[in-house]
């Protein structure tokens, strides 16, 4: 004992990154698949496939012990997951005199469920990741913004309003749901707030047609059932904090300055602006989650074969000129609202390419 009355100080030490497990082995999979293929009238072709994939013995970090037992990164073959879904496609081909055409489409659905992941038993069932899809967004449910009438004169929340344990809040900060009704908002109030980043549904459809030397093809592609967490792109969506930049999405930030005639409390789409760290506002919550459904014209091409009219008897069997466009149009709320490409996920729209070409066949 040195007589120094200072509090206990931290001490650095070495620790293993992972605890060795020499008995690990490859995961196992049992697959079930059923399919059908049907042709009708020599014009319509239908196919359908259904699948179930039961995976077990997945190498997974064992999280069953609380953190206060020590730093135990231990991998074992304890994970289990079920994948299931289907894919259907159809093609219709027909000819009417000189007009030939085909129409086609494809739809798929895929969903997985975590059956076992060595999860620490949560306080409530709605906190759990087990039983949900891998990558499900977990966080707090947003109830809008705190308003001035929610506070006492001293700046504390009025009685009956749950107190968040993420730091002091002010009017214009995000308010969250107290899921367990214990008067506080903390990590026991987290639940599913969105889907994984990958889509449940995918689809494409298009058509091809030819008529007297002209040809046209078009392909649409889309997806649905995925979510995007805007906080995964902090430089774009966390305004001013730590002297950062601010983007267009922060223009409608909560503000109430009656002396200056400023009041957008009813229409605000962004929390109050601040240059200070704000643990309450910038944490995973439904406020920052967005659906990532989209439909885009993936490719369109129009061509004309000059040989059809001008070189029928010559050595040139085909002299085709064409115009091709890749990604000319995308219909996406994410792209429209935030200029983010729905496929790449980056805060930058995808590039469109346009070509004019000639092809010769002798």
C-alpha distance (Angstrom), angle and dihedral (degrees) to the residues before:
residue distance angle dihedral
X1 . . .
X2 3.80 . .
X3 3.78 98.9 .
X4 3.80 92.0 -117.2
X5 3.78 109.2 138.9
X6 3.78 95.6 -156.9
X7 3.82 120.0 128.5
X8 3.78 120.4 -100.8
X9 3.79 111.7 -71.6
X10 3.79 127.2 -144.8
X11 3.78 119.3 -106.8
X12 3.78 126.3 -154.3
X13 3.76 118.0 -129.9
X14 3.77 141.8 161.4
X15 3.77 121.6 -92.8
X16 3.82 133.4 174.2
X17 3.79 117.3 -100.2
X18 3.80 89.6 -143.9
X19 3.75 134.8 6.1
X20 3.81 109.3 -121.4
X21 3.79 119.6 -109.4
X22 3.80 112.5 -175.1
X23 3.81 94.2 -179.8
X24 3.81 98.7 67.3
X25 3.81 119.1 124.1
X26 3.81 140.9 174.9
X27 3.78 119.2 -63.0
X28 3.79 119.8 -107.9
X29 3.79 131.1 -127.0
X30 3.79 134.3 -166.2
X31 3.79 113.5 -168.1
X32 3.79 130.1 -164.2
X33 3.78 119.5 -168.5
X34 3.80 134.8 174.3
X35 3.77 127.4 178.5
X36 3.77 141.9 176.3
X37 3.80 133.0 -164.4
X38 3.80 122.7 -168.2
X39 3.80 132.7 -179.6
X40 3.81 120.0 -162.8
X41 3.81 129.7 -169.5
X42 3.83 90.2 -17.0
X43 3.79 86.6 -82.9
X44 3.80 107.9 72.8
X45 3.80 123.1 60.6
X46 3.82 119.7 -172.7
X47 3.80 128.6 -175.1
X48 3.79 131.4 176.7
X49 3.80 132.0 -179.6
X50 3.80 128.3 -173.5
X51 3.78 124.9 -170.1
X52 3.80 143.6 -177.8
X53 3.81 121.1 -170.5
X54 3.80 117.7 -169.8
X55 3.79 110.9 -166.7
X56 3.78 124.1 -171.7
X57 3.78 139.9 166.5
X58 3.81 89.2 43.5
X59 3.80 112.0 172.4
X60 3.78 102.1 -110.5
X61 3.78 137.6 167.7
X62 3.78 108.1 -104.5
X63 3.79 105.8 -125.8
X64 3.76 99.0 167.9
X65 3.83 92.9 111.8
X66 3.79 121.6 74.1
X67 3.79 118.1 -114.0
X68 3.79 93.9 -111.8
X69 3.81 89.1 69.2
X70 3.80 88.2 70.9
X71 3.76 141.0 -89.8
X72 3.80 101.0 -50.6
X73 3.79 114.4 166.9
X74 3.77 99.5 175.9
X75 3.82 123.6 162.9
X76 3.77 121.2 -156.2
X77 3.82 138.6 162.2
X78 3.78 95.3 -99.1
X79 3.81 104.1 114.0
X80 3.80 123.2 112.1
X81 3.78 129.5 -176.2
X82 3.80 138.1 171.1
X83 3.80 122.3 -149.1
X84 3.77 122.3 -171.8
X85 3.76 139.0 163.2
X86 3.76 147.8 114.8
X87 3.79 143.2 -117.4
X88 3.79 126.7 -151.4
X89 3.79 129.5 -178.0
X90 3.80 136.8 178.2
X91 3.80 135.4 -170.1
X92 3.80 126.2 -170.1
X93 3.81 119.5 -168.4
X94 3.80 126.4 -176.4
X95 3.78 144.1 156.1
X96 3.79 129.4 -145.3
X97 3.84 109.2 -175.0
X98 3.83 105.1 -65.3
X99 3.78 93.5 -8.7
X100 3.81 115.1 94.9
X101 3.77 121.0 179.8
X102 3.78 144.0 162.1
X103 3.80 131.0 -165.5
X104 3.79 122.7 -162.1
X105 3.77 140.8 174.0
X106 3.79 142.1 177.4
X107 3.82 133.3 -161.5
X108 3.80 129.1 -175.7
X109 3.78 134.8 -178.8
X110 3.80 125.5 -168.6
X111 3.79 130.9 172.7
X112 3.78 132.6 170.3
X113 3.79 130.9 -162.3
X114 3.79 127.4 -157.2
X115 3.79 105.7 -129.4
X116 3.81 96.0 176.4
X117 3.81 132.1 2.4
X118 3.79 105.0 155.6
X119 3.79 90.6 -104.2
X120 3.78 121.7 177.6
X121 3.80 106.3 -109.3
X122 3.83 104.2 -96.3
X123 3.78 124.1 -134.0
X124 3.81 90.3 -115.4
X125 3.79 134.3 17.4
X126 3.81 91.8 -117.0
X127 3.84 89.7 61.7
X128 3.81 93.3 60.7
X129 3.79 127.2 108.4
X130 3.79 91.7 -167.1
X131 3.79 109.4 94.9
X132 3.81 92.7 30.4
X133 3.77 132.0 91.7
X134 3.79 118.5 -81.2
X135 3.80 109.2 -92.9
X136 3.82 95.3 20.3
X137 3.80 110.0 164.5
X138 3.82 110.2 -111.6
X139 3.79 122.2 -169.4
X140 3.80 147.2 102.3
X141 3.78 125.9 -45.4
X142 3.78 112.2 -117.7
X143 3.82 119.8 -135.1
X144 3.79 96.3 -174.7
X145 3.80 124.6 -99.6
X146 3.78 134.9 -30.4
X147 3.80 110.2 -107.9
X148 3.84 128.0 -149.9
X149 3.81 90.8 -105.5
X150 3.83 89.6 61.9
X151 3.82 90.9 70.5
X152 3.77 137.4 72.3
X153 3.79 120.8 -127.5
X154 3.81 89.9 -94.5
X155 3.79 93.2 55.8
X156 3.81 97.9 -103.4
X157 3.78 121.9 126.8
X158 3.77 116.6 -96.4
X159 3.78 120.2 -105.9
X160 3.79 113.3 -81.1
X161 3.81 95.0 30.0
X162 3.85 110.9 110.2
X163 3.80 112.9 -113.9
X164 3.84 116.1 -129.4
X165 3.79 115.0 -135.2
X166 3.81 94.8 -149.0
X167 3.79 97.1 88.8
X168 3.79 136.4 -69.6
X169 3.80 116.4 -38.6
X170 3.78 133.3 -152.0
X171 3.80 136.0 -167.8
X172 3.79 108.5 -65.6
X173 3.81 95.1 35.3
X174 3.80 119.9 119.8
X175 3.80 115.6 -90.8
X176 3.81 119.4 -146.9
X177 3.78 135.6 -156.2
X178 3.80 118.1 -102.1
X179 3.80 96.0 -136.2
X180 3.81 96.7 -175.5
X181 3.83 94.4 39.9
X182 3.81 93.6 -131.3
X183 3.81 94.4 133.4
X184 3.81 95.0 -104.5
X185 3.79 135.0 83.7
X186 3.80 113.6 -139.3
X187 3.80 141.5 127.0
X188 3.81 91.5 -58.4
X189 3.81 86.9 69.7
X190 3.80 97.0 61.4
X191 3.79 120.5 113.8
X192 3.79 140.2 150.0
X193 3.80 110.3 -45.1
X194 3.79 100.4 166.0
X195 3.77 148.5 -8.0
X196 3.81 127.3 -84.5
X197 3.80 118.6 -80.3
X198 3.81 91.6 -105.0
X199 3.84 120.0 75.7
X200 3.79 126.7 -106.9
X201 3.78 91.8 -154.5
X202 3.78 129.9 45.2
X203 3.75 128.4 174.7
X204 3.76 143.8 167.7
X205 3.77 135.0 -176.4
X206 3.75 137.2 172.4
X207 3.77 148.8 145.5
X208 3.78 142.3 -126.8
X209 3.78 126.6 -157.4
X210 3.82 139.1 173.2
X211 3.79 129.5 -167.3
X212 3.81 126.9 172.7
X213 3.79 96.1 -34.6
X214 3.78 96.3 -32.7
X215 3.79 121.2 108.8
X216 3.79 132.1 -175.9
X217 3.79 132.1 -176.9
X218 3.79 131.0 176.6
X219 3.80 132.8 179.1
X220 3.81 127.1 -164.6
X221 3.80 122.6 -165.8
X222 3.78 131.3 -174.3
X223 3.78 147.6 157.0
X224 3.79 138.9 -160.0
X225 3.77 140.8 -175.3
X226 3.82 99.3 55.2
X227 3.80 128.1 117.0
X228 3.78 133.2 -149.5
X229 3.80 124.6 -150.8
X230 3.80 106.3 -147.3
X231 3.81 90.2 -155.9
X232 3.80 88.0 69.1
X233 3.83 83.0 77.8
X234 3.83 100.7 49.6
X235 3.80 96.3 165.2
X236 3.78 89.2 61.9
X237 3.80 101.9 37.1
X238 3.81 107.3 31.8
X239 3.79 103.3 74.9
X240 3.81 124.6 -151.7
X241 3.84 96.6 -21.4
X242 3.82 110.5 141.8
X243 3.81 89.0 5.4
X244 3.79 91.4 -59.3
X245 3.78 128.0 154.3
X246 3.78 128.0 -92.9
X247 3.79 125.2 -135.4
X248 3.77 133.4 -158.5
X249 3.81 92.3 -87.7
X250 3.84 89.5 71.3
X251 3.81 94.8 56.4
X252 3.79 92.4 96.4
X253 3.80 96.1 49.4
X254 3.80 118.7 154.1
X255 3.79 110.1 -87.4
X256 3.79 134.2 164.5
X257 3.80 118.3 177.8
X258 3.81 105.9 146.8
X259 3.80 92.0 178.8
X260 3.80 89.2 63.4
X261 3.79 94.9 38.4
X262 3.82 92.8 -110.4
X263 3.80 116.8 140.2
X264 3.82 123.6 144.4
X265 3.80 97.2 148.6
X266 3.79 92.3 126.3
X267 3.80 96.5 49.5
X268 3.83 105.2 31.3
X269 3.81 116.2 133.4
X270 3.81 97.8 179.6
X271 3.84 131.7 50.7
X272 3.79 121.9 -106.3
X273 3.77 114.5 -66.7
X274 3.79 120.2 -109.3
X275 3.78 137.9 158.9
X276 3.82 91.1 -144.6
X277 3.79 126.6 89.8
X278 3.77 109.7 -92.6
X279 3.79 113.7 -165.0
X280 3.79 91.3 -179.3
X281 3.79 99.2 57.1
X282 3.80 102.8 36.6
X283 3.78 101.5 53.8
X284 3.79 129.5 103.9
X285 3.77 108.1 -72.2
X286 3.78 140.5 138.2
X287 3.83 87.3 -99.7
X288 3.80 90.2 76.2
X289 3.81 99.3 38.5
X290 3.81 120.8 104.2
X291 3.79 133.6 -178.4
X292 3.78 114.6 -113.1
X293 3.79 102.9 -152.0
X294 3.77 116.1 145.7
X295 3.78 146.2 162.6
X296 3.77 122.4 -160.2
X297 3.77 137.3 177.2
X298 3.77 97.6 -121.0
X299 3.78 98.1 -174.1
X300 3.78 139.2 -3.5
X301 3.78 126.6 180.0
X302 3.80 132.9 -179.4
X303 3.78 122.1 -172.8
X304 3.78 143.3 168.8
X305 3.81 127.4 -155.9
X306 3.83 109.2 -141.8
X307 3.80 89.7 -169.3
X308 3.80 88.9 68.0
X309 3.80 89.5 71.6
X310 3.80 109.3 14.2
X311 3.83 108.2 31.5
X312 3.77 104.2 35.9
X313 3.79 95.2 130.0
X314 3.81 99.0 30.4
X315 3.78 133.1 92.5
X316 3.80 91.3 -98.6
X317 3.78 105.6 88.6
X318 3.79 94.1 179.6
X319 3.81 134.1 19.7
X320 3.78 105.7 172.4
X321 3.79 127.5 177.3
X322 3.79 117.1 -169.4
X323 3.78 146.4 175.7
X324 3.82 118.8 -143.9
X325 3.79 129.3 -173.4
X326 3.83 126.6 -171.6
X327 3.82 119.6 -159.9
X328 3.81 95.0 -8.3
X329 3.82 94.9 157.0
X330 3.81 134.8 21.2
X331 3.79 124.4 -175.8
X332 3.81 107.7 -156.2
X333 3.80 133.6 135.8
X334 3.80 88.6 -149.4
X335 3.79 90.2 56.1
X336 3.78 93.3 42.4
X337 3.82 95.7 48.4
X338 3.80 102.1 35.0
X339 3.83 106.9 14.3
X340 3.81 89.2 -119.1
X341 3.78 121.0 145.1
X342 3.83 108.3 -121.1
X343 3.82 94.2 -144.6
X344 3.79 103.4 43.4
X345 3.80 94.8 33.7
X346 3.79 92.4 -143.4
X347 3.76 121.6 132.3
X348 3.78 90.3 -109.2
X349 3.80 128.3 80.6
X350 3.79 120.0 -113.8
X351 3.78 118.6 -98.7
X352 3.79 122.8 -106.4
X353 3.80 120.1 -143.3
X354 3.79 127.5 -159.4
X355 3.80 126.5 -169.5
X356 3.78 138.9 -176.1
X357 3.79 115.4 -163.3
X358 3.77 148.3 164.5
X359 3.79 127.5 -142.2
X360 3.82 125.1 -168.5
X361 3.79 127.9 -164.0
X362 3.82 120.6 -171.1
